[in-house]
């Protein structure tokens, strides 16, 4: 909105620059988050949208009732900032808005079932998964039929890439849905998921800007994607909104993100990675999400395998996802969270180094 009015209408060149709008999108989202939080907290408490804790969770994880659906605050601050600072004629922006809204609705319904209907498991896994696939498929089909490149690129090897063709559609669905669920799995301790979301968003702020700049993209040998620079503003707005949320979500949490936040933010990161042609960089930058998800997969299949072979299921971890394993070992919640953050910072630095390793 500001871009179209101040630059396109009034000719103020300052609003032309992505770097300027990136900074102020982050600040806008952050201050919107701080300003709106009291209203969200009051409303969530009045509606009694409190987190329902599953019975099998570690005792240290069973806390007093805390409002959930705090992800609504992140989404609101994020989208308002995006609408204010982005070029609204850019199709990528509307793809992102569609993804955040679509996955946000799925998460909201799941949170509502948990909080109001007192069903800790939420909606069925099948219903949730199929809904996610439907939204992601709509995005994949739009990109495919609108002429978006179906090339798959690999980091480090500048000349290694190939055309996925029609297989781009299931690949895109896998990236969006997979990242959405990975963030959702990680969201299990106060501030745990939002930290890696911030570091990953920071990485893609840089990659989006470079991918959208033909000179930088050519110099650094990464795929040039016209219009991708606007995604840097989206990522910076995500950082600002997430920082505002973290202020209230840090241990001991005053509000939980809920599925409405984790599903939509994960889908957003997956979509940005897809649009910038940096899906494998996402696996590095979001390594915490990958590790958490893999721990669940390993635990589940090892339990099924040992039960089938020995008649009794065995576990590799004390509990999955991995953060609960450390809880069972006696680690305090803040220690687990901060150490996971430290790892996510290291992974973010490693990801940024891939800009030059070619």
N, C-alpha and C positions, 0 to 999 in steps of 0.2 A: 504494500500500500504506500509506504513512504517512498519506495523506489519509483513507483509510477507517478506519484504526485510531485515529489520534490525534484526528481531528475527528468522524467519524461515530460512533465507539464511545465514546471518552473525552471528547469535547466540547471539546477544546483548540482554541479559535477561531483561534489563530495559523496552524494548518495549513489553514485555510479559504482564506486569501489567496493568490491566484495569484502576486502579486509576491514573497512570501516563498518560495514553492516554486520560483519561477523562478530566484532567486538560488542557492538551495541545490542545485537540480538541476544547475546549471552547475558548482558547486564539487565536488559529488559525482562527476560524470562526469570532471572534470579529475583529481582525486586517484585515482580508480579507474584511469584511464589510466596515471598515473605508477606506481602500485602494480603493475599487471598487466604493464607493458611488459617487465620482465626475463624473465618466464615466457614471454611470446609470442616474444621474440627468441630465447631458448634453443631453443624448440620449432621455430621456423621454420628456424633454422640446422641443427638436428639432422635435420630432414626434407629439408634442402637445397632449400628453396623459394626459390631465387635468381632474380632478374629476368633474363630472357633478352632481350638487346638485339638489335634488328633490324639487319641488315647495312648498310642504307642510311642509318642514323642518322648525324648529324654526329659527327666524331671526338671532339669535346669531350663528347659525350653517352655515349660508350662508356667506362664506368667499371669498376672492379673489381666482382666479384659482390656484390650487396647483396640481403638478404632482401626478398621481396615479400609480399603479403597482409597488410600492416600495417593494412589497412582492417578486419580482424577485431578489432583492438584498439579502433578507433573504435566499431564496431558494438556490441561487448560493453559498453564503458563507457557508451555512449549508452542502450542498451536497459535495462541494470541501473538506471541513474538514472531513466529513464522509469517503470519498474515501481515504483520506490521512491516517487517524488514526484507522479506523476499520479493523477487520479481514474480508476480502472480501469473505472468504469461508463460512461465516455464513449466512444462508438463511434468517434470520430475517432482515439483513441489506438490502438485495435486495427487500424484501417485503416493507420496509420503503421507499426505493428509488422509487419503483413503485407507492406507494400511494402518495407521495409528487409530483412526476411528473404528475400522472394522475389527481389529484385534482387541481394541478397548471395549467394544460392545460384548464380545465373547467373554472377556475377563470380568466385565461388570456382572453379567448374568451368573457366571460361576461364583463370584464373590457374594452375590445376593442370595444364592441358594445356600451357601455356607453360613452366612451371617444371619439372615432372616428366617430361613427354613431350618436352621440348625443341623445341616447335613455337612459334616466336616470334609467329606470327599468331593462336595460340589456336584456339578453336572457330570454325567458319565464321560469316561475317557474317550469313548467313541464319538459322542456328540461334539465334544470339544475339539477333537482332532479333525473331524470332517468339516466343522465350521472354519477352522484355521486353513485347511486345504482349499476350501471354497474361495476364501478371500485371496489367498496367495495365487490360486489358479487364475483368478480374474486379472490380477496384476501381470502374471506371466503371459497370458494370452494377449493382453493389451500391448505389452512390450514387443512380443513376437510379431504381431500383425501390424504394428506401427513402424516396423523397420528397424527396431533397436538391434544393435550388433549381437549376434549369438556366439561370438568368439569367446573362448575360455583362455585366460592368460594365467601364467605361473610366475610367481616372484623369483628373483635371482637370475633365472634364465630368460634373458630379454627376447630371444627369438623363439621361445617355446610357447606356442599357442595353437589352438585348432578350433574349427567351427563345430559347435554342437548341433547345429541345425535344429530339427524338431525336438531333439532331446534337451534343448534349452528350457523348455516348459517344465518338465519334471525337475530339472536341476534348480530352476528358480524357486519352485515350490519347496523343494528340500531345504534350500538356504534360508528362506523366510520362516517357514514353519519350524525348522530345526533350531534356528537361533532364538526364536520366540520361546520355545519350550526349554531351551538351555538356560536362559535368563530366569525363567519361571522356577526351574529346579534349584537354581543357586539362591533364590530369594528365601532363605530360611533362617537367617539371623539378623539382628538389628544392624542395618547399614551394609550388610554383606554384598548384596547384589548391586546396589547403587554405586559403590566405589568402582568396580570394574566397568560398569556402564559409562561412567565419567571418563575413565582412561581410554576406553575403546572409542568413545565419541571424539575424544581429543585426537586420537590417531586419524580418524576419518575426517576430521575437520581439515587436517593437513592434506591427506590423500585426495579429498574432494576438490580442494583448491588447486592442487597440482594437476589432477586429471582434467579439470576444466580450463586450464591455461595451456594453449598449444605449444608455447615456447618451453615452458617448464616440463611438460609431459614429454616433448621430443628430446629435451636435454637429458632427462632422467630415464628415458626409455620405458615409460609406462604408457598404457593406452590412453589416447586423448579422447575424451567424451564431451562433445559440445554441450554446454549447459550444466555440466556437473558441478561447476564452481558454486552454484547456488546451494548445493547440498552442504557446503561448508558452513553456511549460515544456519541451516537446520541443525547440524551437529553442535554448533556453538550454543544454539538456543536450548538444545537438550542438556548440555553441560550446565548452563545457568539454572534451568528448572530443576535439575537433579541436585545441584548444590543447595538450593533452597529447601528441597525435600530432605536432604541429608541433615540439615540443621535440626530437624524435628525427628528424624528417623534414627539418629545416632544413639548408641546405647546410653541409658535405657530408652527405648523408642516410645515416643508419644503417639505415633501413628504408624501403621504398616502400609506397605505399597499395595498389597493385594494383587490378584491376577490381572485386574484392570490395568495395573502399571507394568508388571513384569512381562506379560504377553505382548503388550503394545510396544514397549521399549525394545524388547528383543526383536520383534518383527521390523521395527524401524531400522535397527542396526543391520539386520540381514538385508533389507531392501537397499540401504545406502551402499553396502558392500557390493551388491549385485549391480547397481547402477554405475558404480565407479570401476567395475571390472576387477575388484580386489577381494574376491571371496576367500582366497587362501590367506591373505593378510588378516582377514577377520578371525580365522582359526588361531592365528598367533596372538593378535591383540586381545581377543576374547578367550584366551587360553584357560582362564579360570572357569568359564562357562563350559568349555569342552571337557575339562578334567572332572567337573561335577557331574556332567551328563554321562561320561564314560564310566564313572564309579557306580552309577545306578544301573547301567546296562550290564556291567561285569557282575555286580551283586545279584541281579535278577537271574541272569542266565546260568551263573555258577550254582545258584540255589536250585534251579530247575534240573540242572544236569546231575548234581549230587543226589537229589531226591529220587530221580529216575534210576540212577545207578546203584545207590546204596540204601534207598528207602527212607532216607532222612536228609533233608536239605541242610547244607552247610553254607557258611558265609565267609567271605574274604575280609570284609570290613565289619566292624562292630555294628555299624548302621550306615545306610546310604540315604542321601548323598554324602559326600566326603566330609562336609563340615560337621555332620552329626557323628561321624566316626571319631573326630577329635573331641567333640563334646563328651562322648562316652568314655574317652580316655582321661577325662578330667580337666581338659583345657577350659579356661574361662572364655565366655563368649566374646568379650572385647579383644582378647588375644588372638582368637581364630580370625576374627574380622580384619584386624589390622595386618596380620601376617598375609592374609589373602590379598589385601590391598597392595602390600609391598610387592608381592609376586606380580600383580596386575600392572604395576608401574614398570617393573622390569620387562615384562612382555610388551608393554607399550613402547618402551625405548627400543627394544629389539625390532619391533614392527617398523618403527620409523627408520631404522638403519637399513631396511630393505629398499628404501628409496635410492640408495647409492650402491648397494651390492647387486651388481648386474654382470 
